[in-house]
Amino acid sequence: MRKFICSPYGDEVDLDNPDTYNYLPDDSNQLRDILFKDYGWSQIYMNYFHPDVFTEEDIQRKRINDFIKNYSENHIKNYENILWLKEQVFLFQDEIENMC
């Protein structure tokens, strides 16, 4: 069991429990589409809508870039790993939930 505390309300979930991801599709292409949409949205939001807030030193900017880097470095070996893809979507969406 890998516990994760969700932002901003502090709900605790088990990242190893498939029920955590019930709301997500079971198709790897759809999961990648969600990730790419959210990755792109976060970049536009940080770089163009609020560059004054999300400076190069901003902690959340660094976390987001780390998420994208991790996905980029590991996507080939997890290309059809539905649970890994769902976890990536879940964690990234939790990260960007409080950007506005």
Biopython code that builds the backbone (N, CA, C, O; Angstrom):
import numpy as np
from Bio.PDB.StructureBuilder import StructureBuilder

atoms = [
    (1, "MET", "N", (0.845, -1.177, 0.000)),
    (1, "MET", "CA", (0.000, 0.000, 0.000)),
    (1, "MET", "C", (0.888, 1.236, 0.000)),
    (1, "MET", "O", (1.757, 1.402, 0.855)),
    (2, "ARG", "N", (0.646, 2.099, -0.983)),
    (2, "ARG", "CA", (1.344, 3.381, -1.045)),
    (2, "ARG", "C", (0.323, 4.471, -0.802)),
    (2, "ARG", "O", (-0.522, 4.750, -1.653)),
    (3, "LYS", "N", (0.407, 5.085, 0.364)),
    (3, "LYS", "CA", (-0.528, 6.146, 0.722)),
    (3, "LYS", "C", (-0.155, 7.431, 0.000)),
    (3, "LYS", "O", (1.020, 7.750, -0.182)),
    (4, "PHE", "N", (-1.185, 8.157, -0.404)),
    (4, "PHE", "CA", (-1.000, 9.457, -1.034)),
    (4, "PHE", "C", (-2.049, 10.396, -0.473)),
    (4, "PHE", "O", (-3.226, 10.050, -0.378)),
    (5, "ILE", "N", (-1.607, 11.587, -0.103)),
    (5, "ILE", "CA", (-2.513, 12.605, 0.423)),
    (5, "ILE", "C", (-2.835, 13.573, -0.715)),
    (5, "ILE", "O", (-1.943, 14.223, -1.261)),
    (6, "CYS", "N", (-4.104, 13.658, -1.062)),
    (6, "CYS", "CA", (-4.541, 14.509, -2.172)),
    (6, "CYS", "C", (-4.606, 15.975, -1.736)),
    (6, "CYS", "O", (-4.867, 16.294, -0.576)),
    (7, "SER", "N", (-4.361, 16.841, -2.702)),
    (7, "SER", "CA", (-4.480, 18.282, -2.483)),
    (7, "SER", "C", (-5.830, 18.723, -3.008)),
    (7, "SER", "O", (-6.344, 18.075, -3.919)),
    (8, "PRO", "N", (-6.412, 19.731, -2.520)),
    (8, "PRO", "CA", (-6.026, 20.507, -1.352)),
    (8, "PRO", "C", (-6.713, 20.061, -0.066)),
    (8, "PRO", "O", (-6.488, 20.664, 0.983)),
    (9, "TYR", "N", (-7.543, 19.022, -0.118)),
    (9, "TYR", "CA", (-8.388, 18.675, 1.030)),
    (9, "TYR", "C", (-7.799, 17.618, 1.949)),
    (9, "TYR", "O", (-8.339, 17.384, 3.031)),
    (10, "GLY", "N", (-6.716, 16.978, 1.555)),
    (10, "GLY", "CA", (-6.048, 16.026, 2.424)),
    (10, "GLY", "C", (-6.645, 14.636, 2.443)),
    (10, "GLY", "O", (-6.382, 13.861, 3.363)),
    (11, "ASP", "N", (-7.458, 14.303, 1.428)),
    (11, "ASP", "CA", (-7.993, 12.941, 1.348)),
    (11, "ASP", "C", (-6.839, 11.967, 1.123)),
    (11, "ASP", "O", (-5.917, 12.246, 0.357)),
    (12, "GLU", "N", (-6.902, 10.824, 1.801)),
    (12, "GLU", "CA", (-5.866, 9.813, 1.656)),
    (12, "GLU", "C", (-6.356, 8.707, 0.742)),
    (12, "GLU", "O", (-7.472, 8.211, 0.893)),
    (13, "VAL", "N", (-5.508, 8.320, -0.216)),
    (13, "VAL", "CA", (-5.832, 7.225, -1.130)),
    (13, "VAL", "C", (-4.666, 6.246, -1.165)),
    (13, "VAL", "O", (-3.550, 6.569, -0.760)),
    (14, "ASP", "N", (-4.945, 5.056, -1.651)),
    (14, "ASP", "CA", (-3.930, 4.024, -1.848)),
    (14, "ASP", "C", (-3.618, 3.966, -3.338)),
    (14, "ASP", "O", (-4.468, 3.584, -4.141)),
    (15, "LEU", "N", (-2.409, 4.341, -3.701)),
    (15, "LEU", "CA", (-2.027, 4.350, -5.110)),
    (15, "LEU", "C", (-1.958, 2.951, -5.720)),
    (15, "LEU", "O", (-1.972, 2.811, -6.943)),
    (16, "ASP", "N", (-1.885, 1.920, -4.885)),
    (16, "ASP", "CA", (-1.850, 0.545, -5.378)),
    (16, "ASP", "C", (-3.234, -0.064, -5.550)),
    (16, "ASP", "O", (-3.362, -1.175, -6.066)),
    (17, "ASN", "N", (-4.259, 0.642, -5.127)),
    (17, "ASN", "CA", (-5.626, 0.138, -5.219)),
    (17, "ASN", "C", (-6.244, 0.589, -6.547)),
    (17, "ASN", "O", (-6.422, 1.789, -6.756)),
    (18, "PRO", "N", (-6.571, -0.335, -7.443)),
    (18, "PRO", "CA", (-7.163, 0.037, -8.732)),
    (18, "PRO", "C", (-8.456, 0.851, -8.600)),
    (18, "PRO", "O", (-8.810, 1.598, -9.511)),
    (19, "ASP", "N", (-9.157, 0.711, -7.479)),
    (19, "ASP", "CA", (-10.384, 1.486, -7.290)),
    (19, "ASP", "C", (-10.114, 2.990, -7.237)),
    (19, "ASP", "O", (-11.009, 3.788, -7.515)),
    (20, "THR", "N", (-8.904, 3.375, -6.886)),
    (20, "THR", "CA", (-8.534, 4.784, -6.842)),
    (20, "THR", "C", (-8.726, 5.434, -8.206)),
    (20, "THR", "O", (-8.987, 6.633, -8.294)),
    (21, "TYR", "N", (-8.597, 4.647, -9.264)),
    (21, "TYR", "CA", (-8.606, 5.167, -10.626)),
    (21, "TYR", "C", (-9.875, 4.797, -11.397)),
    (21, "TYR", "O", (-9.891, 4.863, -12.626)),
    (22, "ASN", "N", (-10.925, 4.413, -10.693)),
    (22, "ASN", "CA", (-12.159, 3.956, -11.353)),
    (22, "ASN", "C", (-12.729, 4.959, -12.342)),
    (22, "ASN", "O", (-13.363, 4.566, -13.321)),
    (23, "TYR", "N", (-12.520, 6.223, -12.109)),
    (23, "TYR", "CA", (-13.100, 7.263, -12.972)),
    (23, "TYR", "C", (-12.349, 7.410, -14.306)),
    (23, "TYR", "O", (-12.825, 8.091, -15.214)),
    (24, "LEU", "N", (-11.193, 6.777, -14.419)),
    (24, "LEU", "CA", (-10.372, 6.909, -15.622)),
    (24, "LEU", "C", (-10.651, 5.771, -16.612)),
    (24, "LEU", "O", (-11.036, 4.673, -16.210)),
    (25, "PRO", "N", (-10.455, 6.041, -17.907)),
    (25, "PRO", "CA", (-10.667, 4.989, -18.912)),
    (25, "PRO", "C", (-9.626, 3.880, -18.779)),
    (25, "PRO", "O", (-8.579, 4.072, -18.161)),
    (26, "ASP", "N", (-9.917, 2.733, -19.357)),
    (26, "ASP", "CA", (-9.014, 1.591, -19.341)),
    (26, "ASP", "C", (-8.232, 1.454, -20.648)),
    (26, "ASP", "O", (-7.633, 0.410, -20.907)),
    (27, "ASP", "N", (-8.236, 2.480, -21.450)),
    (27, "ASP", "CA", (-7.575, 2.464, -22.750)),
    (27, "ASP", "C", (-6.304, 3.314, -22.694)),
    (27, "ASP", "O", (-6.353, 4.485, -22.318)),
    (28, "SER", "N", (-5.170, 2.723, -23.066)),
    (28, "SER", "CA", (-3.891, 3.432, -22.971)),
    (28, "SER", "C", (-3.849, 4.678, -23.857)),
    (28, "SER", "O", (-3.261, 5.687, -23.468)),
    (29, "ASN", "N", (-4.457, 4.623, -25.030)),
    (29, "ASN", "CA", (-4.476, 5.805, -25.899)),
    (29, "ASN", "C", (-5.259, 6.948, -25.274)),
    (29, "ASN", "O", (-4.841, 8.104, -25.340)),
    (30, "GLN", "N", (-6.388, 6.628, -24.670)),
    (30, "GLN", "CA", (-7.181, 7.667, -24.011)),
    (30, "GLN", "C", (-6.431, 8.254, -22.814)),
    (30, "GLN", "O", (-6.494, 9.459, -22.573)),
    (31, "LEU", "N", (-5.732, 7.418, -22.075)),
    (31, "LEU", "CA", (-4.967, 7.898, -20.925)),
    (31, "LEU", "C", (-3.829, 8.812, -21.372)),
    (31, "LEU", "O", (-3.581, 9.846, -20.753)),
    (32, "ARG", "N", (-3.139, 8.431, -22.444)),
    (32, "ARG", "CA", (-2.079, 9.295, -22.967)),
    (32, "ARG", "C", (-2.655, 10.614, -23.464)),
    (32, "ARG", "O", (-2.040, 11.664, -23.279)),
    (33, "ASP", "N", (-3.823, 10.575, -24.090)),
    (33, "ASP", "CA", (-4.465, 11.816, -24.543)),
    (33, "ASP", "C", (-4.758, 12.747, -23.357)),
    (33, "ASP", "O", (-4.552, 13.957, -23.450)),
    (34, "ILE", "N", (-5.232, 12.185, -22.257)),
    (34, "ILE", "CA", (-5.497, 12.991, -21.060)),
    (34, "ILE", "C", (-4.197, 13.614, -20.556)),
    (34, "ILE", "O", (-4.151, 14.804, -20.245)),
    (35, "LEU", "N", (-3.147, 12.803, -20.480)),
    (35, "LEU", "CA", (-1.852, 13.317, -20.014)),
    (35, "LEU", "C", (-1.353, 14.446, -20.908)),
    (35, "LEU", "O", (-0.960, 15.500, -20.408)),
    (36, "PHE", "N", (-1.363, 14.243, -22.204)),
    (36, "PHE", "CA", (-0.848, 15.269, -23.113)),
    (36, "PHE", "C", (-1.674, 16.548, -23.027)),
    (36, "PHE", "O", (-1.124, 17.648, -23.071)),
    (37, "LYS", "N", (-2.983, 16.408, -22.906)),
    (37, "LYS", "CA", (-3.844, 17.588, -22.757)),
    (37, "LYS", "C", (-3.495, 18.342, -21.476)),
    (37, "LYS", "O", (-3.349, 19.564, -21.486)),
    (38, "ASP", "N", (-3.364, 17.611, -20.387)),
    (38, "ASP", "CA", (-3.059, 18.253, -19.106)),
    (38, "ASP", "C", (-1.645, 18.822, -19.080)),
    (38, "ASP", "O", (-1.423, 19.891, -18.513)),
    (39, "TYR", "N", (-0.688, 18.123, -19.684)),
    (39, "TYR", "CA", (0.677, 18.643, -19.746)),
    (39, "TYR", "C", (0.687, 19.949, -20.543)),
    (39, "TYR", "O", (1.283, 20.936, -20.111)),
    (40, "GLY", "N", (0.037, 19.956, -21.688)),
    (40, "GLY", "CA", (-0.014, 21.157, -22.519)),
    (40, "GLY", "C", (-0.713, 22.299, -21.820)),
    (40, "GLY", "O", (-0.241, 23.436, -21.849)),
    (41, "TRP", "N", (-1.839, 22.001, -21.189)),
    (41, "TRP", "CA", (-2.576, 23.031, -20.455)),
    (41, "TRP", "C", (-1.689, 23.659, -19.391)),
    (41, "TRP", "O", (-1.664, 24.882, -19.250)),
    (42, "SER", "N", (-0.956, 22.832, -18.636)),
    (42, "SER", "CA", (-0.126, 23.365, -17.560)),
    (42, "SER", "C", (0.975, 24.270, -18.109)),
    (42, "SER", "O", (1.310, 25.280, -17.490)),
    (43, "GLN", "N", (1.533, 23.923, -19.253)),
    (43, "GLN", "CA", (2.585, 24.747, -19.838)),
    (43, "GLN", "C", (2.040, 26.096, -20.310)),
    (43, "GLN", "O", (2.667, 27.131, -20.083)),
    (44, "ILE", "N", (0.897, 26.090, -20.954)),
    (44, "ILE", "CA", (0.275, 27.349, -21.384)),
    (44, "ILE", "C", (-0.074, 28.202, -20.172)),
    (44, "ILE", "O", (0.172, 29.408, -20.162)),
    (45, "TYR", "N", (-0.647, 27.570, -19.151)),
    (45, "TYR", "CA", (-1.046, 28.292, -17.943)),
    (45, "TYR", "C", (0.160, 28.946, -17.274)),
    (45, "TYR", "O", (0.098, 30.112, -16.884)),
    (46, "MET", "N", (1.262, 28.195, -17.140)),
    (46, "MET", "CA", (2.442, 28.729, -16.457)),
    (46, "MET", "C", (3.223, 29.721, -17.325)),
    (46, "MET", "O", (3.668, 30.757, -16.833)),
    (47, "ASN", "N", (3.388, 29.410, -18.601)),
    (47, "ASN", "CA", (4.265, 30.204, -19.456)),
    (47, "ASN", "C", (3.619, 31.436, -20.067)),
    (47, "ASN", "O", (4.303, 32.415, -20.367)),
    (48, "TYR", "N", (2.293, 31.393, -20.254)),
    (48, "TYR", "CA", (1.647, 32.485, -20.964)),
    (48, "TYR", "C", (0.567, 33.205, -20.154)),
    (48, "TYR", "O", (0.435, 34.425, -20.251)),
    (49, "PHE", "N", (-0.200, 32.467, -19.360)),
    (49, "PHE", "CA", (-1.249, 33.125, -18.585)),
    (49, "PHE", "C", (-0.712, 33.756, -17.304)),
    (49, "PHE", "O", (-1.139, 34.844, -16.916)),
    (50, "HIS", "N", (0.225, 33.070, -16.647)),
    (50, "HIS", "CA", (0.726, 33.549, -15.351)),
    (50, "HIS", "C", (2.240, 33.395, -15.204)),
    (50, "HIS", "O", (2.706, 32.792, -14.237)),
    (51, "PRO", "N", (3.008, 33.927, -16.145)),
    (51, "PRO", "CA", (4.464, 33.785, -16.032)),
    (51, "PRO", "C", (5.029, 34.545, -14.830)),
    (51, "PRO", "O", (6.112, 34.218, -14.343)),
    (52, "ASP", "N", (4.309, 35.544, -14.356)),
    (52, "ASP", "CA", (4.750, 36.301, -13.185)),
    (52, "ASP", "C", (4.651, 35.476, -11.910)),
    (52, "ASP", "O", (5.407, 35.705, -10.966)),
    (53, "VAL", "N", (3.742, 34.533, -11.871)),
    (53, "VAL", "CA", (3.555, 33.667, -10.704)),
    (53, "VAL", "C", (4.464, 32.442, -10.788)),
    (53, "VAL", "O", (5.117, 32.075, -9.811)),
    (54, "PHE", "N", (4.500, 31.816, -11.963)),
    (54, "PHE", "CA", (5.254, 30.573, -12.150)),
    (54, "PHE", "C", (6.635, 30.873, -12.744)),
    (54, "PHE", "O", (6.914, 30.560, -13.901)),
    (55, "THR", "N", (7.478, 31.479, -11.930)),
    (55, "THR", "CA", (8.837, 31.805, -12.352)),
    (55, "THR", "C", (9.664, 30.520, -12.431)),
    (55, "THR", "O", (9.203, 29.452, -12.027)),
    (56, "GLU", "N", (10.860, 30.629, -12.942)),
    (56, "GLU", "CA", (11.744, 29.464, -13.047)),
    (56, "GLU", "C", (12.058, 28.867, -11.678)),
    (56, "GLU", "O", (12.370, 27.680, -11.585)),
    (57, "GLU", "N", (11.983, 29.656, -10.632)),
    (57, "GLU", "CA", (12.281, 29.181, -9.273)),
    (57, "GLU", "C", (11.060, 28.598, -8.564)),
    (57, "GLU", "O", (11.183, 28.033, -7.478)),
    (58, "ASP", "N", (9.897, 28.732, -9.170)),
    (58, "ASP", "CA", (8.655, 28.283, -8.529)),
    (58, "ASP", "C", (8.673, 26.777, -8.277)),
    (58, "ASP", "O", (9.014, 25.994, -9.164)),
    (59, "ILE", "N", (8.310, 26.389, -7.084)),
    (59, "ILE", "CA", (8.337, 24.975, -6.686)),
    (59, "ILE", "C", (7.345, 24.143, -7.492)),
    (59, "ILE", "O", (7.661, 23.029, -7.909)),
    (60, "GLN", "N", (6.151, 24.681, -7.710)),
    (60, "GLN", "CA", (5.167, 23.905, -8.468)),
    (60, "GLN", "C", (5.610, 23.733, -9.918)),
    (60, "GLN", "O", (5.401, 22.669, -10.501)),
    (61, "ARG", "N", (6.211, 24.752, -10.504)),
    (61, "ARG", "CA", (6.735, 24.633, -11.867)),
    (61, "ARG", "C", (7.749, 23.494, -11.924)),
    (61, "ARG", "O", (7.741, 22.701, -12.865)),
    (62, "LYS", "N", (8.613, 23.412, -10.932)),
    (62, "LYS", "CA", (9.621, 22.357, -10.898)),
    (62, "LYS", "C", (8.977, 20.976, -10.759)),
    (62, "LYS", "O", (9.411, 20.022, -11.405)),
    (63, "ARG", "N", (7.934, 20.864, -9.912)),
    (63, "ARG", "CA", (7.248, 19.568, -9.764)),
    (63, "ARG", "C", (6.590, 19.150, -11.072)),
    (63, "ARG", "O", (6.668, 17.988, -11.471)),
    (64, "ILE", "N", (5.944, 20.097, -11.733)),
    (64, "ILE", "CA", (5.278, 19.807, -13.001)),
    (64, "ILE", "C", (6.303, 19.357, -14.041)),
    (64, "ILE", "O", (6.087, 18.374, -14.750)),
    (65, "ASN", "N", (7.396, 20.068, -14.125)),
    (65, "ASN", "CA", (8.443, 19.674, -15.078)),
    (65, "ASN", "C", (9.020, 18.310, -14.732)),
    (65, "ASN", "O", (9.374, 17.548, -15.631)),
    (66, "ASP", "N", (9.122, 17.987, -13.443)),
    (66, "ASP", "CA", (9.584, 16.652, -13.032)),
    (66, "ASP", "C", (8.591, 15.566, -13.445)),
    (66, "ASP", "O", (8.997, 14.486, -13.875)),
    (67, "PHE", "N", (7.288, 15.847, -13.318)),
    (67, "PHE", "CA", (6.265, 14.890, -13.766)),
    (67, "PHE", "C", (6.432, 14.606, -15.259)),
    (67, "PHE", "O", (6.445, 13.451, -15.686)),
    (68, "ILE", "N", (6.557, 15.664, -16.033)),
    (68, "ILE", "CA", (6.670, 15.513, -17.484)),
    (68, "ILE", "C", (7.954, 14.769, -17.850)),
    (68, "ILE", "O", (7.948, 13.919, -18.741)),
    (69, "LYS", "N", (9.040, 15.082, -17.173)),
    (69, "LYS", "CA", (10.319, 14.406, -17.407)),
    (69, "LYS", "C", (10.205, 12.915, -17.073)),
    (69, "LYS", "O", (10.655, 12.070, -17.847)),
    (70, "ASN", "N", (9.607, 12.593, -15.926)),
    (70, "ASN", "CA", (9.430, 11.199, -15.531)),
    (70, "ASN", "C", (8.602, 10.435, -16.561)),
    (70, "ASN", "O", (8.955, 9.319, -16.941)),
    (71, "TYR", "N", (7.514, 11.032, -17.006)),
    (71, "TYR", "CA", (6.697, 10.367, -18.022)),
    (71, "TYR", "C", (7.515, 10.149, -19.294)),
    (71, "TYR", "O", (7.508, 9.059, -19.865)),
    (72, "SER", "N", (8.210, 11.178, -19.725)),
    (72, "SER", "CA", (8.977, 11.099, -20.972)),
    (72, "SER", "C", (10.055, 10.026, -20.914)),
    (72, "SER", "O", (10.312, 9.346, -21.907)),
    (73, "GLU", "N", (10.680, 9.873, -19.760)),
    (73, "GLU", "CA", (11.758, 8.892, -19.620)),
    (73, "GLU", "C", (11.252, 7.466, -19.429)),
    (73, "GLU", "O", (11.997, 6.510, -19.643)),
    (74, "ASN", "N", (9.986, 7.318, -19.026)),
    (74, "ASN", "CA", (9.476, 5.985, -18.693)),
    (74, "ASN", "C", (8.302, 5.516, -19.542)),
    (74, "ASN", "O", (7.802, 4.410, -19.338)),
    (75, "HIS", "N", (7.855, 6.325, -20.482)),
    (75, "HIS", "CA", (6.650, 5.952, -21.225)),
    (75, "HIS", "C", (6.842, 4.743, -22.121)),
    (75, "HIS", "O", (5.898, 3.974, -22.303)),
    (76, "ILE", "N", (8.010, 4.544, -22.681)),
    (76, "ILE", "CA", (8.215, 3.401, -23.579)),
    (76, "ILE", "C", (8.058, 2.086, -22.835)),
    (76, "ILE", "O", (7.366, 1.187, -23.313)),
    (77, "LYS", "N", (8.685, 1.957, -21.676)),
    (77, "LYS", "CA", (8.588, 0.683, -20.953)),
    (77, "LYS", "C", (7.223, 0.500, -20.287)),
    (77, "LYS", "O", (6.910, -0.594, -19.818)),
    (78, "ASN", "N", (6.414, 1.548, -20.242)),
    (78, "ASN", "CA", (5.070, 1.459, -19.657)),
    (78, "ASN", "C", (3.980, 1.776, -20.678)),
    (78, "ASN", "O", (2.870, 2.158, -20.307)),
    (79, "TYR", "N", (4.291, 1.620, -21.941)),
    (79, "TYR", "CA", (3.403, 2.057, -23.012)),
    (79, "TYR", "C", (1.996, 1.473, -22.899)),
    (79, "TYR", "O", (1.019, 2.172, -23.165)),
    (80, "GLU", "N", (1.881, 0.225, -22.517)),
    (80, "GLU", "CA", (0.570, -0.418, -22.378)),
    (80, "GLU", "C", (0.248, -0.758, -20.927)),
    (80, "GLU", "O", (-0.679, -1.526, -20.669)),
    (81, "ASN", "N", (0.984, -0.208, -19.988)),
    (81, "ASN", "CA", (0.765, -0.465, -18.564)),
    (81, "ASN", "C", (-0.338, 0.473, -18.064)),
    (81, "ASN", "O", (-0.078, 1.606, -17.660)),
    (82, "ILE", "N", (-1.564, -0.026, -18.101)),
    (82, "ILE", "CA", (-2.734, 0.790, -17.782)),
    (82, "ILE", "C", (-2.651, 1.359, -16.364)),
    (82, "ILE", "O", (-2.934, 2.539, -16.155)),
    (83, "LEU", "N", (-2.272, 0.543, -15.404)),
    (83, "LEU", "CA", (-2.216, 1.028, -14.021)),
    (83, "LEU", "C", (-1.183, 2.140, -13.868)),
    (83, "LEU", "O", (-1.439, 3.122, -13.170)),
    (84, "TRP", "N", (-0.031, 2.007, -14.501)),
    (84, "TRP", "CA", (0.995, 3.056, -14.438)),
    (84, "TRP", "C", (0.480, 4.344, -15.075)),
    (84, "TRP", "O", (0.654, 5.429, -14.521)),
    (85, "LEU", "N", (-0.155, 4.219, -16.239)),
    (85, "LEU", "CA", (-0.699, 5.395, -16.912)),
    (85, "LEU", "C", (-1.785, 6.065, -16.070)),
    (85, "LEU", "O", (-1.828, 7.292, -15.974)),
    (86, "LYS", "N", (-2.653, 5.271, -15.464)),
    (86, "LYS", "CA", (-3.694, 5.844, -14.612)),
    (86, "LYS", "C", (-3.080, 6.580, -13.429)),
    (86, "LYS", "O", (-3.537, 7.662, -13.058)),
    (87, "GLU", "N", (-2.056, 5.999, -12.845)),
    (87, "GLU", "CA", (-1.391, 6.663, -11.720)),
    (87, "GLU", "C", (-0.778, 7.985, -12.164)),
    (87, "GLU", "O", (-0.849, 8.976, -11.436)),
    (88, "GLN", "N", (-0.181, 8.011, -13.346)),
    (88, "GLN", "CA", (0.406, 9.253, -13.847)),
    (88, "GLN", "C", (-0.664, 10.329, -14.021)),
    (88, "GLN", "O", (-0.453, 11.483, -13.646)),
    (89, "VAL", "N", (-1.804, 9.955, -14.588)),
    (89, "VAL", "CA", (-2.906, 10.905, -14.765)),
    (89, "VAL", "C", (-3.391, 11.395, -13.399)),
    (89, "VAL", "O", (-3.539, 12.598, -13.182)),
    (90, "PHE", "N", (-3.633, 10.474, -12.498)),
    (90, "PHE", "CA", (-4.150, 10.814, -11.176)),
    (90, "PHE", "C", (-3.218, 11.792, -10.454)),
    (90, "PHE", "O", (-3.666, 12.820, -9.946)),
    (91, "LEU", "N", (-1.935, 11.471, -10.412)),
    (91, "LEU", "CA", (-0.974, 12.314, -9.689)),
    (91, "LEU", "C", (-0.808, 13.678, -10.355)),
    (91, "LEU", "O", (-0.709, 14.697, -9.671)),
    (92, "PHE", "N", (-0.778, 13.700, -11.673)),
    (92, "PHE", "CA", (-0.608, 14.989, -12.345)),
    (92, "PHE", "C", (-1.851, 15.859, -12.176)),
    (92, "PHE", "O", (-1.734, 17.064, -11.952)),
    (93, "GLN", "N", (-3.018, 15.274, -12.278)),
    (93, "GLN", "CA", (-4.240, 16.048, -12.087)),
    (93, "GLN", "C", (-4.338, 16.582, -10.671)),
    (93, "GLN", "O", (-4.835, 17.687, -10.452)),
    (94, "ASP", "N", (-3.866, 15.800, -9.707)),
    (94, "ASP", "CA", (-3.841, 16.290, -8.341)),
    (94, "ASP", "C", (-2.903, 17.490, -8.239)),
    (94, "ASP", "O", (-3.209, 18.460, -7.545)),
    (95, "GLU", "N", (-1.781, 17.428, -8.916)),
    (95, "GLU", "CA", (-0.803, 18.526, -8.877)),
    (95, "GLU", "C", (-1.359, 19.812, -9.476)),
    (95, "GLU", "O", (-1.170, 20.890, -8.913)),
    (96, "ILE", "N", (-2.040, 19.708, -10.606)),
    (96, "ILE", "CA", (-2.510, 20.919, -11.279)),
    (96, "ILE", "C", (-3.871, 21.391, -10.782)),
    (96, "ILE", "O", (-4.329, 22.468, -11.166)),
    (97, "GLU", "N", (-4.517, 20.608, -9.941)),
    (97, "GLU", "CA", (-5.839, 20.970, -9.422)),
    (97, "GLU", "C", (-5.836, 22.344, -8.765)),
    (97, "GLU", "O", (-6.818, 23.077, -8.878)),
    (98, "ASN", "N", (-4.770, 22.702, -8.093)),
    (98, "ASN", "CA", (-4.749, 23.948, -7.328)),
    (98, "ASN", "C", (-3.954, 25.056, -8.009)),
    (98, "ASN", "O", (-3.460, 25.959, -7.336)),
    (99, "MET", "N", (-3.825, 25.002, -9.322)),
    (99, "MET", "CA", (-3.039, 26.020, -10.016)),
    (99, "MET", "C", (-3.778, 27.341, -10.164)),
    (99, "MET", "O", (-3.134, 28.386, -10.252)),
    (100, "CYS", "N", (-5.094, 27.333, -10.195)),
    (100, "CYS", "CA", (-5.815, 28.581, -10.456)),
    (100, "CYS", "C", (-5.957, 29.439, -9.222)),
    (100, "CYS", "O", (-6.541, 30.520, -9.286)),
]
sb = StructureBuilder()
sb.init_structure("model")
sb.init_model(0)
sb.init_chain("A")
sb.init_seg("    ")
for serial, (resi, resn, name, xyz) in enumerate(atoms, 1):
    if name == "N":
        sb.init_residue(resn, " ", resi, " ")
    sb.init_atom(name, np.array(xyz, "f"), 0.0, 1.0, " ", f" {name:<3s}", serial, name[0])
structure = sb.get_structure()
